[in-house]
Amino acid sequence: MSKSVSKSVKPIKIVVIGSGGVGKSALTLQFSKSKFFLDYDPTIEDSFSKSCYIDNEMARLDILDTAGQEEFTSMREQYMRLGQAFLVVFSVTDRKGFEEVDSLIQLIYRVKDREAFPIMVAGNKIDLQNDRCIDQSLAQELVQRHQEFNPYCAYIETSAKTRLNVDLVFHDLVRLLRLYNAKGGSKQAKKSKCSLL
């Protein structure tokens, strides 16, 4: 694809969030550069761009890979304000990281001031089946609770190491965003707020 074609396409801002060490950077690097690094030094944030065709339509993804370490959590809201779609990552080998997923999704709703927004939840590191402590059904139950009021929330299992579902997780997130925009989600009224005078 030519650079002029991809430059004319409006970028989609995707924010990748999750606890430290769950594989956010590994997923992002596998998708954007087709590389897997066993040891990756997380920074406050990294940005990556990739242009690709999704359902015969060009998409230019600007991906913000955020650090999950506690010392960077104060910056999460700032990143979230910029996002058009979110990839919330946890490791299927990390109970603490999984327990943080619901609060991250709630934070997205609060920061975006909407009850529905395009969110993919990715259970990463499924290549480590012997270390798995989060069952697929448990993660699906969490996402199904959100789907009751957010039809743009979905779950997928991934492995950055083996590249399983790496492209699919980003492509499906773009599909959710397109559906959200087609249904008027980006223009729909924000949650109503009442105030007493």
MDAnalysis code that builds the backbone (N, CA, C; Angstrom):
import MDAnalysis as mda
import numpy as np

u = mda.Universe.empty(591, n_residues=197, atom_resindex=np.repeat(np.arange(197), 3), trajectory=True)
u.add_TopologyAttr("name", ["N", "CA", "C"] * 197)
u.add_TopologyAttr("resid", np.arange(1, 198))
u.add_TopologyAttr("resname", ["MET", "SER", "LYS", "SER", "VAL", "SER", "LYS", "SER", "VAL", "LYS", "PRO", "ILE", "LYS", "ILE", "VAL", "VAL", "ILE", "GLY", "SER", "GLY", "GLY", "VAL", "GLY", "LYS", "SER", "ALA", "LEU", "THR", "LEU", "GLN", "PHE", "SER", "LYS", "SER", "LYS", "PHE", "PHE", "LEU", "ASP", "TYR", "ASP", "PRO", "THR", "ILE", "GLU", "ASP", "SER", "PHE", "SER", "LYS", "SER", "CYS", "TYR", "ILE", "ASP", "ASN", "GLU", "MET", "ALA", "ARG", "LEU", "ASP", "ILE", "LEU", "ASP", "THR", "ALA", "GLY", "GLN", "GLU", "GLU", "PHE", "THR", "SER", "MET", "ARG", "GLU", "GLN", "TYR", "MET", "ARG", "LEU", "GLY", "GLN", "ALA", "PHE", "LEU", "VAL", "VAL", "PHE", "SER", "VAL", "THR", "ASP", "ARG", "LYS", "GLY", "PHE", "GLU", "GLU", "VAL", "ASP", "SER", "LEU", "ILE", "GLN", "LEU", "ILE", "TYR", "ARG", "VAL", "LYS", "ASP", "ARG", "GLU", "ALA", "PHE", "PRO", "ILE", "MET", "VAL", "ALA", "GLY", "ASN", "LYS", "ILE", "ASP", "LEU", "GLN", "ASN", "ASP", "ARG", "CYS", "ILE", "ASP", "GLN", "SER", "LEU", "ALA", "GLN", "GLU", "LEU", "VAL", "GLN", "ARG", "HIS", "GLN", "GLU", "PHE", "ASN", "PRO", "TYR", "CYS", "ALA", "TYR", "ILE", "GLU", "THR", "SER", "ALA", "LYS", "THR", "ARG", "LEU", "ASN", "VAL", "ASP", "LEU", "VAL", "PHE", "HIS", "ASP", "LEU", "VAL", "ARG", "LEU", "LEU", "ARG", "LEU", "TYR", "ASN", "ALA", "LYS", "GLY", "GLY", "SER", "LYS", "GLN", "ALA", "LYS", "LYS", "SER", "LYS", "CYS", "SER", "LEU", "LEU"])
u.atoms.positions = np.array([
    [0.843, -1.170, 0.000],
    [0.000, 0.000, 0.000],
    [0.883, 1.226, 0.000],
    [0.473, 2.241, -0.728],
    [1.305, 3.435, -0.829],
    [1.155, 4.300, 0.405],
    [2.228, 5.036, 0.694],
    [2.204, 5.898, 1.876],
    [1.180, 7.013, 1.717],
    [0.977, 7.510, 0.479],
    [0.018, 8.593, 0.280],
    [-1.407, 8.133, 0.570],
    [-1.716, 6.875, 0.225],
    [-3.051, 6.349, 0.509],
    [-3.257, 6.250, 2.012],
    [-2.269, 5.682, 2.724],
    [-2.433, 5.509, 4.166],
    [-2.413, 6.841, 4.902],
    [-1.713, 7.836, 4.381],
    [-1.677, 9.155, 5.032],
    [-3.022, 9.872, 4.910],
    [-3.771, 9.601, 3.826],
    [-5.050, 10.280, 3.627],
    [-6.163, 9.683, 4.486],
    [-5.929, 8.517, 5.050],
    [-6.918, 7.861, 5.901],
    [-6.793, 8.423, 7.311],
    [-7.935, 8.804, 7.882],
    [-7.925, 9.354, 9.239],
    [-7.484, 8.275, 10.228],
    [-6.507, 8.584, 11.080],
    [-6.020, 7.558, 12.010],
    [-7.041, 7.201, 13.086],
    [-6.981, 5.953, 13.505],
    [-7.803, 5.453, 14.602],
    [-6.903, 5.367, 15.822],
    [-7.277, 6.051, 16.880],
    [-6.456, 6.073, 18.093],
    [-6.883, 4.945, 19.035],
    [-5.992, 3.966, 19.171],
    [-6.229, 2.814, 20.040],
    [-5.321, 2.927, 21.251],
    [-5.886, 2.761, 22.432],
    [-5.109, 2.797, 23.669],
    [-5.080, 1.387, 24.250],
    [-3.870, 0.908, 24.536],
    [-3.668, -0.425, 25.113],
    [-3.355, -0.243, 26.592],
    [-4.195, -0.834, 27.456],
    [-4.004, -0.690, 28.902],
    [-4.085, -2.049, 29.588],
    [-3.562, -2.089, 30.801],
    [-3.578, -3.304, 31.608],
    [-2.479, -3.224, 32.645],
    [-2.422, -4.200, 33.523],
    [-1.393, -4.247, 34.563],
    [-0.013, -4.433, 33.940],
    [1.020, -4.226, 34.753],
    [2.384, -4.441, 34.293],
    [2.666, -5.916, 34.061],
    [3.409, -6.220, 33.006],
    [3.854, -7.581, 32.745],
    [2.843, -8.516, 32.123],
    [1.722, -7.985, 31.629],
    [0.688, -8.862, 31.056],
    [0.861, -9.084, 29.555],
    [1.782, -8.340, 28.935],
    [2.058, -8.534, 27.516],
    [1.483, -7.481, 26.595],
    [1.190, -6.293, 27.130],
    [0.648, -5.211, 26.292],
    [1.631, -4.841, 25.185],
    [2.873, -4.606, 25.565],
    [3.894, -4.230, 24.581],
    [4.172, -5.368, 23.617],
    [4.194, -6.598, 24.119],
    [4.446, -7.754, 23.252],
    [3.361, -7.876, 22.183],
    [2.097, -7.700, 22.563],
    [1.001, -7.741, 21.585],
    [1.138, -6.618, 20.563],
    [1.410, -5.414, 21.062],
    [1.514, -4.248, 20.187],
    [2.680, -4.391, 19.215],
    [3.829, -4.830, 19.706],
    [5.000, -5.011, 18.842],
    [4.790, -6.149, 17.846],
    [4.148, -7.218, 18.258],
    [3.860, -8.318, 17.333],
    [2.945, -7.837, 16.217],
    [1.944, -7.033, 16.557],
    [1.013, -6.533, 15.546],
    [1.686, -5.523, 14.623],
    [2.379, -4.554, 15.198],
    [2.912, -3.452, 14.395],
    [4.226, -3.777, 13.693],
    [5.052, -4.633, 14.295],
    [6.390, -4.896, 13.737],
    [6.652, -6.377, 13.451],
    [5.703, -7.247, 13.790],
    [5.868, -8.702, 13.643],
    [7.118, -9.203, 14.360],
    [7.330, -8.680, 15.571],
    [8.485, -9.089, 16.376],
    [8.027, -9.404, 17.791],
    [8.686, -10.399, 18.389],
    [8.413, -10.755, 19.777],
    [9.695, -10.617, 20.575],
    [9.637, -9.831, 21.645],
    [10.779, -9.640, 22.531],
    [10.447, -10.287, 23.864],
    [11.273, -11.239, 24.267],
    [11.051, -11.911, 25.545],
    [11.218, -10.938, 26.701],
    [12.236, -10.091, 26.608],
    [12.474, -9.064, 27.626],
    [12.303, -7.709, 26.974],
    [11.308, -6.972, 27.406],
    [11.042, -5.642, 26.858],
    [10.994, -4.671, 28.013],
    [11.742, -3.592, 27.902],
    [11.809, -2.596, 28.965],
    [10.654, -1.614, 28.792],
    [9.660, -1.673, 29.655],
    [8.513, -0.776, 29.494],
    [8.887, 0.666, 29.816],
    [8.358, 1.554, 29.025],
    [8.537, 2.976, 29.279],
    [7.189, 3.526, 29.715],
    [7.114, 4.829, 29.876],
    [5.835, 5.437, 30.247],
    [4.805, 5.170, 29.154],
    [5.220, 5.312, 27.911],
    [4.337, 5.042, 26.784],
    [5.164, 4.852, 25.528],
    [4.631, 4.111, 24.595],
    [5.205, 3.951, 23.265],
    [4.070, 4.103, 22.278],
    [4.380, 4.679, 21.127],
    [3.371, 4.832, 20.081],
    [3.816, 4.065, 18.849],
    [2.870, 3.419, 18.222],
    [3.136, 2.659, 17.010],
    [2.026, 2.958, 16.013],
    [2.375, 2.918, 14.736],
    [1.378, 3.099, 13.682],
    [1.451, 1.925, 12.728],
    [0.300, 1.542, 12.245],
    [0.248, 0.493, 11.233],
    [-0.962, 0.745, 10.353],
    [-0.743, 0.642, 9.052],
    [-1.835, 0.736, 8.093],
    [-2.103, -0.650, 7.540],
    [-3.375, -0.991, 7.443],
    [-3.741, -2.307, 6.926],
    [-5.182, -2.257, 6.431],
    [-5.517, -3.239, 5.619],
    [-6.895, -3.364, 5.158],
    [-7.655, -4.265, 6.120],
    [-8.796, -3.781, 6.566],
    [-9.678, -4.562, 7.422],
    [-11.037, -4.568, 6.739],
    [-11.478, -5.746, 6.318],
    [-12.726, -5.895, 5.559],
    [-12.720, -5.012, 4.307],
    [-11.632, -5.062, 3.572],
    [-11.454, -4.329, 2.310],
    [-11.500, -2.816, 2.469],
    [-11.310, -2.334, 3.667],
    [-11.280, -0.893, 3.916],
    [-9.977, -0.552, 4.634],
    [-9.286, 0.454, 4.107],
    [-8.008, 0.855, 4.686],
    [-8.220, 1.411, 6.091],
    [-7.335, 1.033, 6.987],
    [-7.351, 1.558, 8.359],
    [-5.926, 1.937, 8.736],
    [-5.794, 3.090, 9.344],
    [-4.490, 3.511, 9.881],
    [-4.623, 3.558, 11.394],
    [-3.943, 2.651, 12.051],
    [-4.041, 2.540, 13.504],
    [-2.875, 3.260, 14.164],
    [-3.186, 4.195, 15.029],
    [-2.196, 4.823, 15.898],
    [-2.401, 4.199, 17.268],
    [-1.448, 3.387, 17.687],
    [-1.594, 2.594, 18.906],
    [-0.727, 3.179, 20.006],
    [-1.355, 3.513, 21.117],
    [-0.634, 4.009, 22.288],
    [-0.528, 2.864, 23.284],
    [0.688, 2.398, 23.486],
    [0.977, 1.302, 24.410],
    [1.382, 1.928, 25.737],
    [0.515, 1.822, 26.727],
    [0.769, 2.475, 28.017],
    [1.447, 1.520, 28.985],
    [2.218, 2.069, 29.886],
    [2.884, 1.260, 30.909],
    [1.874, 0.878, 31.978],
    [1.995, -0.329, 32.501],
    [1.046, -0.802, 33.502],
    [1.544, -0.694, 34.925],
    [2.793, -0.275, 35.101],
    [3.334, -0.184, 36.452],
    [2.596, 0.873, 37.253],
    [2.506, 0.647, 38.551],
    [1.743, 1.538, 39.428],
    [2.188, 2.987, 39.352],
    [3.488, 3.213, 39.160],
    [3.961, 4.600, 39.153],
    [3.444, 5.394, 37.958],
    [2.862, 4.714, 36.959],
    [2.349, 5.408, 35.788],
    [0.824, 5.478, 35.746],
    [0.133, 4.930, 36.748],
    [-1.330, 4.873, 36.693],
    [-1.972, 6.251, 36.706],
    [-1.299, 7.242, 37.260],
    [-1.872, 8.590, 37.295],
    [-2.035, 9.168, 35.891],
    [-1.313, 8.625, 34.923],
    [-1.388, 9.138, 33.553],
    [-2.469, 8.440, 32.731],
    [-3.075, 7.394, 33.273],
    [-4.052, 6.613, 32.506],
    [-5.209, 7.452, 31.979],
    [-5.765, 8.307, 32.836],
    [-6.915, 9.105, 32.406],
    [-6.552, 10.007, 31.241],
    [-5.351, 10.543, 31.272],
    [-4.891, 11.398, 30.176],
    [-4.875, 10.603, 28.866],
    [-4.349, 9.378, 28.894],
    [-4.326, 8.540, 27.693],
    [-5.736, 8.193, 27.237],
    [-6.595, 7.905, 28.208],
    [-7.952, 7.477, 27.881],
    [-8.744, 8.562, 27.170],
    [-8.500, 9.797, 27.507],
    [-9.220, 10.893, 26.844],
    [-8.944, 10.901, 25.343],
    [-7.762, 10.444, 24.945],
    [-7.359, 10.466, 23.542],
    [-7.894, 9.281, 22.745],
    [-8.255, 8.207, 23.426],
    [-8.590, 6.965, 22.743],
    [-9.951, 6.953, 22.080],
    [-10.008, 6.311, 20.916],
    [-11.272, 6.058, 20.231],
    [-11.737, 4.626, 20.468],
    [-10.786, 3.772, 20.825],
    [-11.077, 2.365, 21.109],
    [-9.992, 1.861, 22.056],
    [-10.339, 0.835, 22.853],
    [-9.429, 0.383, 23.902],
    [-9.207, -1.120, 23.842],
    [-7.949, -1.499, 24.039],
    [-7.579, -2.893, 24.198],
    [-7.129, -3.056, 25.644],
    [-7.934, -3.782, 26.427],
    [-7.630, -4.028, 27.838],
    [-7.035, -5.432, 27.923],
    [-5.768, -5.498, 28.333],
    [-5.029, -6.762, 28.308],
    [-4.790, -7.268, 29.727],
    [-4.966, -8.569, 29.907],
    [-4.539, -9.233, 31.137],
    [-3.857, -10.531, 30.735],
    [-3.077, -11.090, 31.630],
    [-2.441, -12.379, 31.386],
    [-3.280, -13.466, 32.047],
    [-3.495, -14.556, 31.324],
    [-4.264, -15.665, 31.893],
    [-3.486, -16.360, 33.012],
    [-2.240, -15.933, 33.232],
    [-1.406, -16.498, 34.303],
    [-1.316, -15.569, 35.511],
    [-2.098, -14.475, 35.507],
    [-1.964, -13.446, 36.550],
    [-3.338, -13.049, 37.094],
    [-3.696, -13.583, 38.254],
    [-5.005, -13.293, 38.848],
    [-5.153, -11.808, 39.176],
    [-4.109, -11.189, 39.726],
    [-4.182, -9.776, 40.110],
    [-4.458, -8.887, 38.885],
    [-3.785, -9.182, 37.784],
    [-4.007, -8.422, 36.553],
    [-5.421, -8.577, 36.031],
    [-5.974, -9.790, 36.150],
    [-7.350, -10.026, 35.720],
    [-8.326, -9.253, 36.600],
    [-8.070, -9.237, 37.894],
    [-8.967, -8.537, 38.822],
    [-8.996, -7.036, 38.567],
    [-7.993, -6.516, 37.889],
    [-7.945, -5.091, 37.577],
    [-8.756, -4.735, 36.327],
    [-9.095, -5.724, 35.513],
    [-9.773, -5.477, 34.236],
    [-11.085, -4.721, 34.423],
    [-11.934, -5.166, 35.336],
    [-13.233, -4.520, 35.533],
    [-13.072, -3.054, 35.921],
    [-12.150, -2.754, 36.815],
    [-11.962, -1.353, 37.223],
    [-11.403, -0.517, 36.078],
    [-10.592, -1.107, 35.203],
    [-10.089, -0.368, 34.040],
    [-11.228, -0.046, 33.073],
    [-12.115, -1.009, 32.858],
    [-13.264, -0.764, 31.979],
    [-14.159, 0.319, 32.581],
    [-14.406, 0.247, 33.876],
    [-15.218, 1.275, 34.545],
    [-14.562, 2.648, 34.417],
    [-13.240, 2.687, 34.507],
    [-12.515, 3.952, 34.359],
    [-12.670, 4.510, 32.948],
    [-12.650, 3.640, 31.945],
    [-12.873, 4.087, 30.561],
    [-14.243, 4.743, 30.451],
    [-15.280, 4.084, 30.984],
    [-16.629, 4.651, 30.925],
    [-16.670, 6.016, 31.608],
    [-16.014, 6.122, 32.750],
    [-16.038, 7.380, 33.508],
    [-15.296, 8.490, 32.758],
    [-14.103, 8.182, 32.265],
    [-13.303, 9.194, 31.566],
    [-13.975, 9.613, 30.264],
    [-14.524, 8.657, 29.529],
    [-15.186, 8.967, 28.260],
    [-16.607, 9.486, 28.479],
    [-17.099, 9.395, 29.711],
    [-18.434, 9.847, 30.091],
    [-19.514, 9.178, 29.238],
    [-19.346, 7.881, 29.048],
    [-20.298, 7.079, 28.278],
    [-20.403, 5.702, 28.895],
    [-21.556, 5.089, 28.731],
    [-21.756, 3.738, 29.248],
    [-21.439, 2.671, 28.212],
    [-21.194, 3.073, 26.978],
    [-20.834, 2.125, 25.928],
    [-19.692, 2.720, 25.116],
    [-18.701, 1.893, 24.853],
    [-17.538, 2.350, 24.110],
    [-16.823, 1.117, 23.560],
    [-16.144, 1.211, 22.407],
    [-15.458, 0.045, 21.840],
    [-14.288, -0.421, 22.720],
    [-14.430, -1.642, 23.253],
    [-13.421, -2.209, 24.151],
    [-13.237, -3.689, 23.813],
    [-11.996, -4.082, 23.547],
    [-11.646, -5.497, 23.419],
    [-10.881, -5.879, 24.668],
    [-11.287, -6.950, 25.303],
    [-10.551, -7.499, 26.438],
    [-9.780, -8.701, 25.906],
    [-8.463, -8.694, 26.119],
    [-7.612, -9.773, 25.615],
    [-6.989, -10.540, 26.766],
    [-7.282, -11.827, 26.822],
    [-6.606, -12.728, 27.753],
    [-5.345, -13.223, 27.069],
    [-4.210, -12.663, 27.438],
    [-2.942, -12.926, 26.759],
    [-2.165, -14.053, 27.448],
    [-1.133, -14.497, 26.790],
    [-0.206, -15.541, 27.263],
    [-0.866, -16.916, 27.351],
    [-1.777, -17.203, 26.412],
    [-2.423, -18.517, 26.472],
    [-1.482, -19.639, 26.043],
    [-0.293, -19.287, 25.581],
    [0.715, -20.310, 25.291],
    [1.262, -20.924, 26.586],
    [1.017, -20.272, 27.723],
    [1.495, -20.759, 29.024],
    [0.382, -21.519, 29.753],
    [-0.186, -22.519, 29.107],
    [-1.330, -23.257, 29.656],
    [-1.045, -23.888, 31.017],
    [0.173, -24.322, 31.246],
    [0.505, -24.952, 32.533],
    [0.477, -23.961, 33.691],
    [0.631, -22.676, 33.386],
    [0.619, -21.634, 34.422],
    [-0.721, -20.907, 34.502],
    [-1.656, -21.320, 33.687],
    [-2.940, -20.617, 33.596],
    [-3.710, -20.701, 34.909],
    [-4.221, -19.540, 35.367],
    [-5.056, -19.518, 36.576],
    [-6.391, -18.816, 36.325],
    [-6.562, -18.216, 35.142],
    [-7.825, -17.569, 34.776],
    [-8.478, -18.390, 33.669],
    [-9.577, -19.013, 33.995],
    [-10.313, -19.836, 33.052],
    [-11.004, -18.951, 32.017],
    [-11.093, -19.435, 30.789],
    [-11.735, -18.672, 29.721],
    [-13.166, -18.293, 30.091],
    [-13.891, -19.187, 30.732],
    [-15.287, -18.903, 31.084],
    [-15.387, -17.755, 32.093],
    [-14.420, -17.629, 32.972],
    [-14.410, -16.538, 33.949],
    [-14.261, -15.185, 33.249],
    [-13.354, -15.126, 32.288],
    [-13.152, -13.889, 31.528],
    [-14.375, -13.571, 30.673],
    [-14.966, -14.592, 30.073],
    [-16.159, -14.372, 29.254],
    [-17.327, -13.869, 30.100],
    [-17.452, -14.371, 31.317],
    [-18.509, -13.890, 32.218],
    [-18.340, -12.405, 32.516],
    [-17.111, -11.987, 32.753],
    [-16.838, -10.573, 33.023],
    [-17.272, -9.709, 31.844],
    [-16.885, -10.116, 30.652],
    [-17.229, -9.343, 29.456],
    [-18.736, -9.379, 29.211],
    [-19.381, -10.510, 29.434],
    [-20.833, -10.603, 29.242],
    [-21.584, -9.658, 30.169],
    [-21.078, -9.453, 31.369],
    [-21.709, -8.479, 32.277],
    [-21.662, -7.078, 31.669],
    [-20.566, -6.744, 31.016],
    [-20.466, -5.426, 30.377],
    [-21.309, -5.364, 29.109],
    [-21.440, -6.478, 28.405],
    [-22.221, -6.500, 27.168],
    [-23.702, -6.246, 27.414],
    [-24.161, -6.401, 28.646],
    [-25.563, -6.130, 28.958],
    [-25.929, -4.681, 28.658],
    [-24.970, -3.763, 28.793],
    [-25.232, -2.353, 28.477],
    [-24.225, -1.790, 27.482],
    [-23.209, -2.552, 27.118],
    [-22.214, -2.102, 26.148],
    [-22.046, -3.169, 25.067],
    [-22.770, -3.029, 23.951],
    [-22.670, -4.027, 22.885],
    [-21.340, -3.983, 22.138],
    [-20.495, -3.015, 22.468],
    [-19.210, -2.845, 21.780],
    [-18.049, -3.372, 22.620],
    [-18.319, -4.331, 23.474],
    [-17.306, -4.942, 24.334],
    [-17.199, -6.419, 23.953],
    [-15.974, -6.915, 23.771],
    [-15.791, -8.311, 23.362],
    [-14.538, -8.895, 24.008],
    [-14.462, -10.219, 23.977],
    [-13.330, -10.938, 24.585],
    [-12.666, -11.846, 23.561],
    [-11.346, -11.944, 23.657],
    [-10.569, -12.840, 22.801],
    [-9.338, -13.293, 23.583],
    [-8.853, -14.482, 23.269],
    [-7.620, -14.958, 23.896],
    [-6.494, -14.883, 22.873],
    [-5.313, -14.480, 23.349],
    [-4.187, -14.209, 22.467],
    [-2.894, -14.800, 23.021],
    [-1.920, -14.895, 22.137],
    [-0.545, -15.198, 22.529],
    [0.364, -14.351, 21.660],
    [1.021, -13.385, 22.272],
    [1.972, -12.571, 21.523],
    [3.157, -13.424, 21.080],
    [3.514, -14.407, 21.883],
    [4.672, -15.252, 21.572],
    [4.434, -16.089, 20.318],
    [3.276, -16.753, 20.236],
    [2.980, -17.607, 19.076],
    [2.219, -16.848, 17.989],
    [1.864, -15.618, 18.259],
    [1.133, -14.722, 17.357],
    [-0.340, -15.118, 17.191],
    [-0.846, -15.965, 18.068],
    [-2.236, -16.406, 17.983],
    [-3.192, -15.238, 18.239],
    [-4.053, -14.965, 17.276],
    [-5.087, -13.921, 17.348],
    [-4.543, -12.506, 17.518],
    [-3.258, -12.293, 17.244],
    [-2.677, -10.952, 17.401],
    [-3.310, -9.974, 16.416],
    [-3.334, -10.327, 15.132],
    [-3.969, -9.441, 14.155],
    [-5.465, -9.334, 14.430],
    [-6.076, -10.466, 14.759],
    [-7.523, -10.505, 14.961],
    [-7.979, -9.579, 16.085],
    [-7.236, -9.500, 17.173],
    [-7.667, -8.652, 18.292],
    [-7.715, -7.182, 17.872],
    [-6.729, -6.735, 17.095],
    [-6.736, -5.341, 16.638],
    [-7.783, -5.130, 15.544],
    [-7.904, -6.086, 14.632],
    [-8.904, -5.968, 13.561],
    [-10.321, -5.962, 14.134],
    [-10.589, -6.851, 15.092],
    [-11.923, -6.882, 15.704],
    [-12.220, -5.604, 16.478],
    [-11.200, -5.009, 17.072],
    [-11.404, -3.740, 17.774],
    [-11.783, -2.639, 16.785],
    [-11.140, -2.617, 15.628],
    [-11.505, -1.646, 14.585],
    [-12.930, -1.914, 14.105],
    [-13.299, -3.174, 13.972],
    [-14.677, -3.514, 13.569],
    [-15.689, -3.008, 14.602],
    [-15.365, -3.175, 15.887],
    [-16.249, -2.657, 16.942],
    [-16.377, -1.139, 16.846],
    [-15.269, -0.458, 16.589],
    [-15.298, 1.001, 16.459],
    [-16.138, 1.425, 15.256],
    [-15.976, 0.735, 14.145],
    [-16.770, 1.062, 12.955],
    [-18.261, 0.867, 13.225],
    [-18.611, -0.212, 13.900],
    [-20.009, -0.466, 14.253],
    [-20.524, 0.620, 15.197],
    [-19.718, 0.953, 16.179],
    [-20.056, 2.006, 17.148],
    [-20.326, 3.329, 16.423],
    [-19.443, 3.690, 15.496],
    [-19.614, 4.936, 14.743],
    [-20.822, 4.867, 13.813],
    [-21.056, 3.703, 13.193],
    [-22.197, 3.543, 12.288],
    [-23.523, 3.669, 13.028],
    [-23.541, 3.246, 14.279],
    [-24.762, 3.340, 15.096],
    [-24.885, 4.703, 15.766],
    [-23.967, 5.606, 15.445],
    [-24.034, 6.947, 16.018],
    [-23.418, 7.061, 17.396],
    [-22.642, 6.069, 17.789],
    [-22.038, 6.059, 19.123],
    [-21.154, 7.247, 19.409],
    [-20.380, 7.683, 18.400],
    [-19.470, 8.796, 18.641],
    [-20.216, 10.116, 18.771],
    [-21.480, 10.140, 18.301],
    [-22.263, 11.377, 18.375],
    [-23.385, 11.294, 19.400],
    [-23.611, 10.073, 19.949],
    [-24.733, 9.911, 20.868],
    [-24.537, 10.746, 22.128],
    [-25.648, 11.055, 22.727],
    [-25.597, 11.876, 23.940],
    [-24.828, 11.161, 25.030],
    [-24.098, 11.922, 25.767],
    [-23.365, 11.365, 26.898],
    [-24.358, 11.009, 27.986],
    [-23.875, 10.247, 28.974],
    [-24.745, 9.852, 30.080],
    [-25.401, 11.097, 30.670],
    [-26.676, 10.982, 30.934],
    [-27.357, 12.130, 31.522],
    [-26.946, 12.282, 32.974],
    [-26.801, 13.508, 33.359],
    [-26.437, 13.803, 34.742],
    [-27.475, 14.755, 35.311],
    [-27.928, 14.485, 36.506],
    [-28.892, 15.348, 37.171],
    [-28.169, 16.176, 38.214],
    [-28.630, 17.382, 38.359],
    [-28.074, 18.202, 39.433],
    [-29.217, 18.942, 40.107],
    [-29.134, 19.040, 41.387],
    [-30.143, 19.758, 42.155],
    [-29.684, 21.189, 42.353],
    [-30.606, 22.098, 42.143],
    [-30.275, 23.517, 42.318],
    [-30.859, 24.042, 43.595],
])
